Amino acid sequence: MNKRLFGVDSKMDVKFKCNCPFTSALDVVGDKWLLVIVKQMLIEGKETFKDFTESEEAIATNILTTKLKFLEEVGIIIKTQRPDNKKTNLYHLTDRGLALTPVLAELAIWSDSYLRDIHPTIVNDEAMELLRNDKAAFASAFEKKYREKLAATSVLQNGG
């Protein structure tokens, strides 16, 4: 059975647990790998399957394939082909995907505040300092940088 999610025809059968907006959002992005992939795209600039497989999170290729397909199905990313190599797919965030930037910022703030004592090696760099001091500026800076990258590579955002 096809469902219409976020204005995108979905070929996947997404099961929503209930009508609660919080739970419904988690039904889509609550899987740990989905937000990790969005973070990798937004903050680390990853855009090819190979880029994702070489990340420190070490997502298994079969899981990565499934998660990329799902993110595309729900309109969080789009898949295009590299202009100079039609065999290489490029994955980019849509406006819907970029709208998750503040969610990632909030998760990082929570992690910094409540997990650092049990995980003291969490990154503590200039980006974290900016995040602590001005989360809106942090989110805006990464979103702006991502949009500039897309504009420079002529990727059209038509999925969001």
N, C-alpha and C positions, 0 to 999 in steps of 0.2 A: 504494500500500500504506500503510495507516494504522499508526502505531506509538503505543505508549502511553509517553509521556514524563512523568516526575515525577508520576505519578498523574493526568495530564491526557490525555484522548483528543486526539491530534493529527491534524489533517487533512493536515498537511504531511508530506512524505517526508523526514525528517531522516536524513542519511547519517552514521553514525558510522564514523570511520576505523579504530578498533580498540576493544579493551575496556579500555584504560588510563583510569582516572578523570580524570586531568589532560587528556588529549587529548579525551575525551568532553565535558568541561566546555567546552573551547575550541570544540568542534564546535557548541555552543549559543551561547556568549557571546563567542567569539573574534573575531567581526566587530567592527571598530572602532566602528561606529555603534551597536551594541546597548548597549555600556557607556556610550557618550556619552548616549544617550537615558535610561538608568537614572540617570545622574548628573544630567541636566537635571531629571528628576522629583524626585529626592531632595534635591538641594542647591539647585536654582534654582526649584523649585515649579511647573515646567511641567506642564500637564495637558490642553491642547487641541492639536489639529493646528496651529492658528495660532501658539500659543505656541512650538512646536518649530520652525516655519518661520522665526520671527523671531529665532532664536538666533544667536549669533556664529559657531557652527560651520557654519552655512549648508548644512544637509543638503538635498539635492534632494528635491522633493516625491514623486517616484516611488519613490525609495529609502526615504524616511520611511514611506510607505504600506506598503511591503513589510516593513520592519523592525518597525513597530508590530503588524502582523498576525502576524508570527513570534513576537514577544514575548508576544502574547496566546495564541497556539497552544501555546506551551511553558509557560504558566502563570506568567510573570514579571510580567505586567500584566493588568489587567482593563479592559474598555471598558464604560462606562455612558453614559447620556445626561444632559445637564444638565437638572435638574428644571424650570427656567424656560424652556428652549429645547430641545425634543426633537431639533432638527436638529444640535445641537452635541454631539459625543462628548467624553467625559472619559476620560482614561487615568490609571490609578492602579496603583502597585506592589502586588503581593500580598505575602504573607509570604515567598514564594520570592524575589521580587524584592528585598525589603528585606534578605534574607540576603546579598545581594551588597555591602552597605555595607562590611564589612571588606575586601573585595576592592578596592573603589574607594579606600579609605583606604591600603591597601598600595601601590597603583599611584601614588597621589599622593606617598607617602613616597619611593618609588623615583625618581619624576620629580624631586622636590625635591633628592634627594641626588646623582643622576647626570646630570641633564639641565640643571640650572641654569647650568653653565659654558658650555654651547653654546646655551642659550635663557634668557638672563638676565632676560627680562621675565616669566617665570612668576610668577604671583600670589604675593605674600609678605605676607599679611595676618594678622589675628588668628586666623582659622580655621586657616591653615597653622601658626601658632605652637602652637595647641592640638594639632594633628595631630602635630607634631614631639615635643611634650612628653608627650602621652597619647593614643595612637591609639584606645584603647578608649573613652575619654571622648568623643573626636571622633565616632566611629561611633555611640555611644550617643546623643549629643546630636542628631545629624541624624535618626536613626531615631525618637527620641522626638518630635521636632518634627513629623516627617512623620505619625506616628500621631495626634498631637493635631490636626493639620490635617484628617485624614480623619474623625476623630471629630466635629470641629466641623461638617463638611459632610455628616455622616451617610452616608458611603460605607462600605458593608459589605465587609470583606475576606473573601471566601469562596473565593478561588481559590488560596490558598496553603496 
